Amino acid sequence: MLSKRIIPCLDCDLQVPEGRVVKGVEFKQIRYAGNPVELATKYYEQGADEIVFLDITASHERRSTMADVIKKTTENVFCPICVGGGIREVEDYVNMLKAGADKCSTNTAAIKDPSLINRASEHVGSQACVIGIDAKRRYVENPDESDEHFIVETSEGYCWFDCSIYGGREFTGIDAIKWAIECEERGAGEILLTSMDRDGTKIGYDHDLTKAISRNLSIPVIASGGVGNPEHVFDAFTKGEADAALAASIFHFDEYPIPEVKKYLKEKGLPVRI
């Protein structure tokens, strides 16, 4: 069995030239969490398996990516780096990889033009082509076989999952599970899956969402949104069947450092890189 990856996520904006890390609840109530370069260096030294930078306002503001922040980060950080936000063209993938990133995550641009996935994976390789999916539950009272959505039965009722774009500011009506399947078929190498309902809540990942997508794909799925303690991370792997677990708040505010989370997982019998 492959080692389970623990991935700190740095949600960033460029309100200041050097960038800043922020954290919200359900994509709202944003608060300052630190300097991106300093936090990335800290997490690398603590043993992060990978670090994700998400420029949460680039797509909404229709501006370029945070290449300068990545260049500064990779001077001292030598674990895999994934960058998302503002990745609209194959050229953006190339520029971010040249800046030091190992992967690029695309959400809005891929939904607007799905062929971008094909073109990007052919040009930079599937391993560098990550698709971000920010999904929200839409409950259904009486589902039937004619429903166009992939209906999932949960303890709260039947629902499907609606994809959002522009950092959660707009919903598309696109079914997240069907979209994830299409992304793999087009050449995506990984899915970064965020539950908007759980984001920042610290009540645990949405295992119904994560498991439904994991079971329908052969590529890795990163669980995101809702982690509050090491047990939630363990559940992401066992109940959600994820390949990696992404977290922000518990790391940014020193609630549970990465070594503590990995120690817990190891003691529970999961393979992790210590």
MOVENCOR-V67363 format. One record per backbone hydrogen bond with DSSP energy under -1.0 kcal/mol. NH is the residue of the N-H (numbers start at 1). CO is the residue of the C=O. E is the energy in kcal/mol with one decimal. If there is no record, write none. Layout:
# MOVENCOR-V67363
nh->NH co->CO e->E
nh->NH co->CO e->E
This chain:
# MOVENCOR-V67363
nh->4 co->271 e->-3.4
nh->5 co->243 e->-1.4
nh->7 co->245 e->-2.7
nh->9 co->247 e->-2.4
nh->10 co->52 e->-3.4
nh->12 co->54 e->-3.3
nh->13 co->20 e->-1.7
nh->19 co->16 e->-2.2
nh->20 co->13 e->-1.8
nh->21 co->34 e->-3.4
nh->22 co->11 e->-3.3
nh->23 co->31 e->-2.3
nh->25 co->28 e->-2.9
nh->26 co->199 e->-3.0
nh->28 co->25 e->-1.5
nh->31 co->23 e->-2.1
nh->33 co->21 e->-3.4
nh->34 co->21 e->-1.1
nh->39 co->35 e->-2.5
nh->40 co->36 e->-2.5
nh->41 co->37 e->-2.1
nh->42 co->38 e->-2.0
nh->43 co->39 e->-2.6
nh->44 co->40 e->-2.3
nh->45 co->41 e->-2.2
nh->46 co->42 e->-1.4
nh->47 co->44 e->-1.1
nh->48 co->43 e->-2.4
nh->49 co->6 e->-1.9
nh->51 co->80 e->-2.1
nh->52 co->8 e->-2.3
nh->53 co->82 e->-3.2
nh->54 co->10 e->-2.6
nh->55 co->84 e->-3.4
nh->56 co->12 e->-2.0
nh->56 co->54 e->-1.3
nh->61 co->57 e->-2.7
nh->63 co->58 e->-2.0
nh->70 co->66 e->-1.6
nh->71 co->67 e->-2.5
nh->72 co->68 e->-2.0
nh->73 co->69 e->-2.1
nh->74 co->70 e->-2.6
nh->76 co->73 e->-1.6
nh->77 co->73 e->-1.2
nh->82 co->51 e->-2.6
nh->83 co->103 e->-1.8
nh->84 co->53 e->-2.9
nh->93 co->89 e->-1.3
nh->94 co->90 e->-2.2
nh->95 co->91 e->-2.7
nh->96 co->92 e->-2.2
nh->97 co->93 e->-2.3
nh->98 co->94 e->-2.3
nh->99 co->95 e->-1.5
nh->101 co->96 e->-2.4
nh->102 co->81 e->-2.9
nh->103 co->81 e->-1.9
nh->104 co->128 e->-2.3
nh->105 co->83 e->-2.9
nh->106 co->130 e->-2.3
nh->111 co->107 e->-2.1
nh->112 co->108 e->-2.4
nh->113 co->109 e->-2.1
nh->116 co->113 e->-2.4
nh->117 co->114 e->-1.5
nh->119 co->115 e->-2.5
nh->120 co->116 e->-3.0
nh->121 co->117 e->-2.5
nh->122 co->118 e->-1.9
nh->123 co->119 e->-1.7
nh->124 co->120 e->-3.1
nh->125 co->121 e->-1.0
nh->128 co->125 e->-1.5
nh->129 co->126 e->-1.7
nh->130 co->104 e->-2.8
nh->131 co->190 e->-2.4
nh->132 co->106 e->-1.8
nh->133 co->192 e->-2.8
nh->135 co->194 e->-2.7
nh->136 co->162 e->-1.8
nh->138 co->160 e->-2.6
nh->140 co->158 e->-2.5
nh->147 co->144 e->-1.9
nh->151 co->149 e->-1.1
nh->152 co->159 e->-3.3
nh->154 co->157 e->-1.8
nh->157 co->154 e->-1.2
nh->159 co->152 e->-2.2
nh->160 co->138 e->-2.1
nh->162 co->136 e->-3.1
nh->163 co->174 e->-2.4
nh->164 co->134 e->-2.4
nh->165 co->170 e->-3.0
nh->170 co->165 e->-1.7
nh->172 co->163 e->-2.5
nh->176 co->161 e->-3.0
nh->179 co->175 e->-2.5
nh->180 co->176 e->-2.3
nh->181 co->177 e->-1.9
nh->182 co->178 e->-2.1
nh->183 co->179 e->-2.5
nh->184 co->180 e->-2.0
nh->185 co->181 e->-2.0
nh->186 co->182 e->-1.8
nh->187 co->184 e->-1.2
nh->188 co->183 e->-2.5
nh->189 co->129 e->-2.9
nh->191 co->220 e->-2.1
nh->192 co->131 e->-2.5
nh->193 co->222 e->-2.4
nh->194 co->133 e->-3.2
nh->195 co->224 e->-2.1
nh->196 co->135 e->-3.0
nh->199 co->195 e->-1.4
nh->201 co->198 e->-2.5
nh->204 co->226 e->-3.7
nh->207 co->205 e->-1.3
nh->210 co->206 e->-2.4
nh->211 co->207 e->-2.7
nh->212 co->208 e->-1.7
nh->213 co->209 e->-1.9
nh->214 co->210 e->-2.8
nh->215 co->211 e->-2.5
nh->222 co->191 e->-3.1
nh->223 co->244 e->-2.7
nh->224 co->193 e->-1.6
nh->233 co->229 e->-1.2
nh->234 co->230 e->-2.3
nh->235 co->231 e->-2.4
nh->236 co->232 e->-1.7
nh->237 co->233 e->-1.2
nh->238 co->234 e->-2.1
nh->239 co->235 e->-2.3
nh->240 co->235 e->-2.1
nh->242 co->236 e->-2.4
nh->243 co->221 e->-2.5
nh->244 co->221 e->-1.4
nh->245 co->5 e->-2.5
nh->246 co->223 e->-3.0
nh->247 co->7 e->-2.1
nh->251 co->248 e->-1.2
nh->252 co->248 e->-3.0
nh->253 co->249 e->-2.3
nh->254 co->251 e->-1.4
nh->255 co->250 e->-1.2
nh->256 co->250 e->-2.3
nh->261 co->257 e->-1.8
nh->262 co->258 e->-2.6
nh->263 co->259 e->-2.3
nh->264 co->260 e->-2.0
nh->265 co->261 e->-2.2
nh->266 co->262 e->-2.5
nh->267 co->263 e->-2.3
nh->268 co->264 e->-1.3
nh->269 co->266 e->-1.6
nh->270 co->265 e->-2.5
